[in-house]
């Protein structure tokens, strides 16, 4: 087998055979296929697509590139959630302890932010002492002891995806449904969860900009999970405006703790509960009541134990950025658009995200919103506060927001969007 013939097959709109797929994934993981060759193949896949059978084989080859975890010794059913990423998407933080408080075990392998979307591990690292990297044995211990664990995937899990994802990120080949679906599902299947709920985001702040593309991605991933014996369901959810009132690491942890304390923004609470119900249902616990577990403090108890078990101090003061800048409404009316992508880029430029994997994020940086689409605002009223340690970034953040905020004279043209679209 040689890599050039594999690239040519896909370049010329052919189907990759099982043998070609198994060989190229294995050879790339071993270093026998070079990055430039794999990036040519990734671009050919992005341009010419893959059919379902090719995607299934590609996913299986990525799973087989590394180890598989096994939670079958746990006394509880396992359930995990994966979001395709968005702005202000802190849902994993309240969700994992909430579902654990209702009786499931939640092994939540999470990632870091890149570009305008935040990453769960970066958010949790704003809690002093908290550790993202756990050995498989430590992960199982935290899961057994508290019911939930949120940590980084170890190097042994789907190593082909680790290499390929980093390559796609710098070659403009992230936004291909076959590559996204196989990347996400190879990790989730190798992780060994019994059930999985996918939160597929749709809108300006998401990878998928249209509901049709999001539905295609969702159904591809549900098919892959089901074929591998993982009970998998997907929700399509709105990402046209940020979730909640914060985008940025420590800011989002603070908001998540508010949700666990029984408060927090209505959209974050609604989505957390909707995903919790799906996870509990998929785990075979349809009678559990997540709203009660939020209200009676049992989800907060799990959160505190989970954070402490990973070295964090749940009572510690969270980092605050050194400088703030308030953005005011320039006219009176109804806030029609508060664009997720614009806010995500602004938070990123303020220091909440990284441009390259080796960049260090500012834990206190980000955007705090004071109004959401549909709210009536008056000229001069604060719309949002920008937070950063590097005030020279305010100008870049304001540039990103340009065109992302629209105040209409009346609510005549404002169309409220549900959080859960399908
Ligand atoms: N998240 C992943 O893990 N992989 C992708 O390709 C996109 C989002």
Boltz pocket constraint, residues with backbone or C-beta under 6 A from the ligand:
constraints:
  - pocket:
      binder: B
      contacts: [[A, 83], [A, 84], [A, 85], [A, 165], [A, 174], [A, 179], [A, 180], [A, 181], [A, 183], [A, 184]]
      max_distance: 6.0
